[in-house]
Amino acid sequence: MNLKLKAEILIAGGGLVGSLMAIALGERGFDVILVDPSFETSIKKKNVGRSYAISRTSKRLLKNLGIWEMVDTKAEPIKRIVLSEYINQSSILTRLAEFDLQDEFREASSYMLEDYVLRKALNLVLRKRKNVKILNNCKVLSQEISKGGSIIKLDNEKKIFTSLFIICDGRKSSVAEGINKKFIDKDYNQVALVTNVNHENHHYGEAHQIFFSSGPIAILPLTGKRSAIVWSEEKRKGLEISELKNQYFVRELKTKIGSILGDITLDSDKHVFPLSLRLLRDCVDKRRVFIGDSAHTIHPLAGQGLNLGLRDIASLTEVLVEGKKIGEDIGDIGLLKRYEQWRSFDRFLLSSYTDAINALFSNDNRFLRSIRRFGLKAINSSTNLKTAFMNEAAGEYGHLPELLKES
């Protein structure tokens, strides 16, 4: 076998999850090759307008990997979440529940961090990992199982021998499509309109989730007098709104969110994304594992999409480290099944939760409106239920891998 390149682990996809996966494995001594055809372009492009809610446990992962100290001054803590509802018939915005996520005794449950800030930090850390090799301007074509590993063929005619193939090349995974992987799919007939805005009023770390019959709008605090907007809307109308000139887009947005932010102007380009639930039926095969959006895509209303991927990273890293320590083959299906079993409940829980909340609130049904108001009133008046909600937002549930714990 005349192969020029070998690595213990090959990762397809150099986005946030792929880069962090490479950093985590490289720090723990694994020999890694990261393959992404657009890696150089993505790190140079300042992707303003995309932001993420980083849970407390995800912050710990970034801290444990030496990344948080590079971005902490650019992160904005979410100190409170306000849930409201807009009733079409009355045109009244009604507060349903409020959750204080930070006080003098504990740190915030979540932090808002902009995409380009995180990507820049990841790139700097990646470049220092001598056991992580980055191959750009090429992509994976196929995987062939052979004795003791896999042969990964790239579109530049190179072949790489590896013990484990990790796929995190996005929600429309070309690798998954190429091997006809089966997904559970649900189209929400919605799009997300995503942008940043400057505003007149101080946000004081307060996030808002406003529920409309066509989908929720999230207002999420960024540094300064700025906020990120994630506006879920019926697909046809959402696409029309996305094409509006900025001044008309702002006018439409202000009719939705009222006076919460005061006067607003756009601080970034507008982005539009189709919304769906997409779950891979089997995340692992022999010498192959799918993580991040390649394995699961959920509705953004809970802000947990990236956090779900970071939990994948922490769990898979721990399984591989423990397996290697006792002499197991890191590509063995039995070892990978342990990872899948660990992650299966979390994937099911969050996907079911976001799907149910979207279905419950994205309608004008009087009966369902009564149920959701009763439910949120019960949560708002119960300390135990509020604590459970805050723990979920912080990622403090289930059996946590070491990377998600305080070091």
C-alpha positions, 0 to 999 in steps of 0.5 A: 500500500503506497500511501503518502499520508497517514493519520490516526484520525481524519476529519472532514469539515473545518467549520466550528465543530470540525476545528474544535474537534481537531483542537481537542484531539490534537491536544490529547496527542492524536495525530489529526488531518483536517480536510476542508475545501473552503477552510482558508476562505472561511477563516478570512471571511468576516462572517458578521451577522452570525452569532451563537449562544454559548452555554456555560458548559460549552464555555468550559470546553472552550476554556479547557482548550485555551480558547475562551481567554482569547474571546472572553472580552468579546462575549456578552453574558445573557443575564435574563430571558424574557418570553413573550407572546404576540396575539394577532387579534389584539396586537398586544405583546404579553410577557409570559415568563422571565428567567434570571440567568445570572446573579452574584452567586453564579456565572451566566448560563449562556454567553453570546459570541459572534461567529467571526470572533470565534473562528479567528481564535480557533484558527490561531490555536489550530495553527499552533497544533503541530500534530494537526495538519490542514488540507484545504482546496480539496474534499473527501470523495470516498472511504474504503475500509481496509485492514486496520483502518480506512483509505480516504480518497480526496478529489486531488487524487491523494489517498490517506490511511486513517484509523478513524474518519470523523465527518462534520461537513455541515447539515447538507453533508456530502459524505452522508449523501455519497453513502446514502445515509438515512435521516429523519427529516421534517421541513418546518416550512420556515426560514430564519432571518439572521442579522445584527442591529444597533439600538437606542436602548441598553439591553442590560444582558436581557434576551427576548423570545417573542412567539408569533403564529408564524414563528418566534423572534429571538433578540440576543444581547451582543457587546455594546448597544447591539443585539443579534436577531433570529427571526423565524418566519413562514418560508414564502413571507420570510424570503420576501422579507429577506429581499427588502431594502434595509430601511423596509426590513428594519420597519418590518422588524420594528413592527414585530418587536415594538419598543424593546430596543428603541430605534434600530439600524442594521449592523450587518448583512441579512442572512436567510436559512431554511429551518428543518429537523434533521436527525441521522438514524445511525451516527456511527459505522465501522471506522466512521462517525458523524458529529455536529450538524452532519448528525443533527440539525434542530430548530434555532429557537432554543439556541442549542445547535452549536452547543449540541455539536460541542457536546459531541466533541467533548463526549467523542474525545473522552471515549477515544482517549479512554479507548486508546488508553486501554489499547482499543482500536479507536475505529472499532465499532464497539467503541464508537457505539459507546459514544453513540449510546452516550449521545443518543438521549441528548440528541433525542431530548433537544430535537423533541423539545425544540420541535414541540415548542415550535409546534406549540407556539407557531399557531393561532389555536385558542386551545393550544394558546391556553395550554402554553400560557398555563404551562409558562405561568406554572414554570414562572411561579415554580422555583424548581421548574425555573432551576430546571430551565436554567440548568438546561440553558447552561447545559448542566444535565446528564452525564457530563464529559470532562471537557465540559467540567471546570478544570 
